[in-house]
Amino acid sequence: MMGLLRPQPVFRGWWIVFNGYLALTISGGATSFVFSVLVKPMQDDLGWSRATIVGVLTMAGIVSGLLAAPLGPLFDRHGSRGLMTAGAVVGGLCFLGASQVTEVWQYYLLLGLIEAATRPALDTIGPRTAIANWFIRKRALAFAFFSMGRATAGLFLVPPIAFLVALTSWRSSWLVMGLLQLAVLAPLCWITQQRRPEDLGMLPDGDAPGRAHAVAPGAVVRPDDPLWTVRQALHTRAFWLLNLGILLVNFPGASIYIHMSSYFQDKGMAPTEAAGALSVYALGALLGRAVWTSVIHRLGVHRSLVAFAFVYGSGILVFVLAVGPWPLVASALTLGITIGGSAQLQAQVLPEYFGRRIVGALSGYNALMVMPAQAGGPLLAAFMFDVTRSYALVFSGYALLCYLAGTLFAASPKPTPPAPILAR
């Protein structure tokens, strides 16, 4: 009786999800939501143009995209522990260095080159590969929680960072983000990460061995875990259409929230009000995870991708057309709920379509293909603002890209596996 009442240990996979979530909160948040709050203060203090400030994201996108393809197979073979830990240490030191920059070349060296090299490990390939290997049936829920990390930064880090900037300077913010990464994220990466549950005598989702029946030594039937090789996946039409669609939705996805604080201030909001409105957008993104998790369970990944792209495009147009503080905040909330499905769907679709054994390699190719959006989206918006003094034209163009992406997603249903569906 006492044994039945003893608390059961938490499945190791959920600690891995939490680690990925925290990596996205600290590392991903520093170069997204927190960065958005720092653009204008850095511009005012350093005298650099907005395109110069934001251009570091372009360089970082190129560097991380080029490194992702060769790094991807390493995560499949060796797991995420070593690379995520090293990335957290190096990235944290770069954030500390960013608090002291006075020259453009220093800024671009630290954040555009060195810190950018850690992003595949911390923001994309590392946690995505680990989570895909530890979850199959519960993958939608696991990726939903993981993908909340960046929005958490927008909701809980942006207000204190904005207050800190007003109280001291933008330099203190980079210092805080660096210390968080070194003191919290790096140790957790080393402690929690493991390659696959099978390496520890477990099964995905925390299942007991009875849930699946062995058909050969070391093999288990898993109807939801297709067996593909990288070569086979790259020869499917679905892979290329999916990634082209993901490229298109990443232009607004990687750009709009970077400029959102500045956008609100350009519309007449005070800096603290703009930070609050940005947090409302982040709140919407958090709420959107629950919405899109439910949608995925009802419609499946493929149809959910199609719905996401068309709804996202419409949400952007509503945001552009909003006039006045309250309509702006309301449209930001709606846009946040819409974007809530983006990271979750992008992380989930590759293991759903092609299985968990090659997630790292395929995620590397995916990161390389979306590099133009990650690198060029924020800079294009900054350039268009510098030219037109408005974001309306570029944001409207991004909405049209989402509609095109929805059409591509509709043409890329899940392909038939080329081999028996076995798990090793």
N, C-alpha and C positions, 0 to 999 in steps of 0.2 A: 504493500500500500504506500509506504514511504517513498519507494522508488518511482511510483506513478506521479507523486506530488513533487518530485525533484525537478527543478527547472531544466529544460532541455537547452543545450548550447546552441547559439545562433549559427546557422549554416555559414561556413567560411566564405561562400560566394557573396553574401550580403556585405561582409567587410570589404571585399574587393570592389563591390559597387560603391560603397561609401568612400573608399579611397579615390576612385575615379571621380566621384561627385566633388570631393574636396579639391582634387587637382583642377577640375574645371572651374570651381569657385575662386581659387586663389590665382593659379597661373592664367587660366582663361579669362577670369574676371579682370585681372590687372591690365590686360591688353585689349579689353573690350569696354565694359561698362565704366570701370574706373578711369580708363583712358579717355572716355568721352567727357568726363568731368574735368580732366586736366588740359584739354586742348586749348581752350581760351586762356586760362591762367598762364600756361607755358608760352603761348603766343604773345600775351601782353608783357610778360617778364623778359623773355629772350629776344623779342622783336623779330621772330621768324614768321614766315607766311603760314597760313593754315595748311596749304599743300605741303610745305616742308615738314610741319609737325605730323601730319597724317601720312606722309610719304614713307615714314619708317615702317608702316604696316604693309606697304607694297613690297618693300625689300624683304621684310620678314616672311610674307606670303610666298615669295619666289624661293627663298632659302628653304623654308620648311617643306614646300611642295617638291623641290628637287631632291631633298633628302628622304622624303617619305617612301618612294618606291624601293630604294635599296635597303632601307631599314625594315620595311614590312615583314619580309621573310624571317628576320631575326626574332621578331616577336612570336611568330608561329613556332619557331624551333626552340627558343630559350625562355619564353615567357617575358613578362613585363617588369619583373622586380629590379634587375640591375639598371636597365635603361631609364625607368621612371625615377629611381632614386638619384641617379647621376643627373638627370634632367632637372630635378627639383633643386639640387645643390647649385648647379651652374646657373639656372634661371634666377634663383634667389640672389646670388652674388651680382648678377647683371642688374636686377632691380635696385640693389643697394648702390651700384655704380651710377645708375640713371639719376639718382638723387643729387649727384654732384656734377652733372654735365654742364659745360658752358659753351661748347663748340658743337656744330652740327656733326662733324665726323665722329666725335665721341658718342653722341646720341645714336647714330646709325650703326656704329660698331657694336655697341652693347645690345640694343634692342632690335636692330635690323639684321644682325648677323649671328652673334653668339646666342642670345636668348631665343632667337627664332629657331635655332637648331634643336632646341629642347621641346618645341611644340608637338612634333609627332609623338613623342613619348608621353607627354602629359595631357594634351588636349584631344588627341584623336586616336592614333593607332594603338598606343599602349593600353588605355582603359577599354577601348572598344574590343580589342582582341581578347583581353582577359574576361570581360563580361560575357562575350559571345561563347567562350569556352566553358564557362561555369553555369550558363543558363540556356535552356531550350524552350520548355513549356512556359516558363515565367520570364521569357526574354523581353517581352513588351514592358512588363512592370519594372524589370531591372534597368532597361535602357531609359525608361521614363524618369526613374529616380536619378540616374547618372546625369541625364541631360538637364536636370534642374540646376546644376551647379552654376552655370554662367548667370542664369536669372537670379539665383540666390545672391550672387555678388551685386547685381543691380538693385536688389531689394534691401539687403542688409549692409553692404559695404559702401554704396554710393552716398547715403546720407552722412555717415560719420566722416567719410573722406572729404565730402564737400565742406563740412564744418571744419575739418582740420586744415583744408586749404585756406578757408576764410580766416582762420585763427593764426596760421603760420604761413605756409607757402606750399606750392605743388611739390616741392622737394621732399617734404615730410611724408607725403603719400607714397612715393616710390620706396622710401625707407621702410615704412610699415609693411608694404606688400613683400619686400625682400625678406624681412624678418619672419613674417608668417610662413613663407615658403621654406625657409631654412629650418625653423624651429618646429613647425607642425607637419608640413607636407612630406618633407624628405624622410623623417623617421617612420611615418606611417606607410610610405611606399615600401620601405625595406621590411617592415614587420608583416604586412598583410598579403603581399602579392605572391601568388603561386601560379604556375602555368596552366594546369588543368586539374579538375577534381580527381581524375583517374590517377594522377601522380601521388595522391594521398589516400588512395583506396576508396574514393567517394564516387558518386555519380552526379551529373548535372542536376540542378534544381534541388539538391539535397535529397533526391529520391533514394528509397531503400532498394537494394538489389532486386527485389521481387517485382519492381515495376516494369523491368525489361528482361527478356529471356535470352540467355546466351545461345548463339547458334554456332560458334566456333571459339577456340581458345582466344581470349582477349577481344572478342567481338560481341557486340550487343545490338539487337535490332532497335532502331529508333526511327519511326516513320516520319519524324519531323526534323531529321538531321541528314540532309542529302550529302552524298559523297561525290565531290568534284575535285578535279585537279585545276591548278591555276591555268594551265594551257587550255583546258576544255572551257573554263569560264570565259576566258578572253576571246574565245571563238563564237560566243553567243551574241546574237543581236540585242538581247535584253540588256547585257552588261553595258554596251556602248550607249544605248538609248537612255538607260537609267542615269549614267554618269553625265551625259550631255544635259539632261533635265536638271540634275543636281547642280551642275555648273551654272545654269541660268538662274535658279532660285537663290544661289549663293551670292549673286551680285547685290541684290537688296539685303539678303540675310547677313552678309559680312559688312555692310556699309551703313544702313540707315541708323542703327542704334549708336554707331560710332559718332555720328553727327547730330544725334538727337538733342543732347544738352545744348549745343550751339544753335540748333534749329529753334528750340523753344526760346532761347535768349534773343535770337534775331526776331522772334515774333512778339517781343516785349516783356518776357518774363525775367524776373531777377534771377541771379545765379542759383540761389537756394531754392527758388520755386521751380526752376528748370531741373535741378537735381531731384526734387520731389516728383515732378512729372515723369522723369526717367525711371524712377523707382516704381511708379504706377505701371509703366510699360513692363518692367521686370515682374511685377506682381501678376500681370496678365499672362506673362510667359510661364510663370509657375502654375497658375490655374489651368493654363492650356495643356499641361502634361496630363492632368486627370481627364480632360476632354478628349485629347487625342488617344490616350490609352484605351478609353471606352470605344472610340471610333475604330481603332485598329482591331479590337476584339470582335466588333460587329462586322466590319467590312473587309478585314484583312489588310496586309501591308500594301498590296498593289493598288486597290481602289482608294485606300486612304491617301496614298501619294498623289493620286489624281485630284482628289477633293482638296487636299492641302494646297496644291499649286494654284488652283483657281480661286479659292477663298483668300489666299495670301495676296494675290494680285489685286483683288477687290478691296481688301483691307488697306493696302497701300494707297489706292486712289482715294478712299475715304479720308485717310490721314492727310493727304495733300490738300484736299478740298476743305478741311476743317478750318474755321475762322473763330477766333476768340479763345480765351484760356480754357473754359470748361469743355467746349467741343474738342479742342486739341487734346486735353487730358483723356476725355472719353474715347476718342479715336485711338490714342496711344494704348489704352487698356485693351481695346478690341484687337488692335494690331498685335499686341503682346500675346493674347490668347491664340491668335492665328499662328504666330511664329513658334508657339510652344510645340508644335508638331515637327518642326524642321529637323532639329538635331536628333530627336528620337527616331524619326523615320529613316534618316540618312544612316544612322548607326545600325538600325535593325534590318534594313533591306538586304544587305550583302550576306549576312549569315542565314537569313530566311531563304534567299534565292540559291545560295551556293554552299551552305554548310559552314561549320565552325573551324575546320582544320586549315583553311586558307584565308581566314579573315584578315590577318596581318598583311599578307601579300596583296590582296585585293584592295584593302584600305589604302595601301601605299599607292597603288595605281589611281585610286579615286582621288587621293589628295593631290597627286600630280595633275590630274585632269581638271580639278576645280581651282588650281593655282591661279589662273587668270582672274577669277572672281575674287578670291581671297586677297590677291595682291593688288588688283586693279580697281575693284569696286569702291573702297574708301577713297582712293586717290582721285578716281574719276568724279566722284561727288564733290570732293574738295576743289578740284579744278573747275568744275562747272559753277560752283558757288563763287569762286574768285572771278570768273568771267561774267556771270549773269547776276551775281549778288542774290541768288535764290536757288533753292533746292528743288523747286517744283518740276522743272523740266526733266532732270535726271531721275527723280523718284518716280515720275509718271512713266518714263521709259523702262524703269525696273519692273513696274507693274505689268507691262506688256510682255516682258521676258518671262514672268511667272505664268502667264496664259500659254505661252509657247511651251514652257516646261510641262504644263499639265497635259498638253497634246502628246508630247513625247512619252510621258509616263503612261498614258492610256495605251500607247502602242508597244509597251514592254511588259507583258504579263510574265509571271514566273515560269522559267523554262523547265522542261522535263529533265530530270536527272539522267546522266548518261550511264550510270552504273548502279548496282544494287545499293540500297541505302543502309549502310552498316556503320556502326561507330566502333572505333578501335581504342 
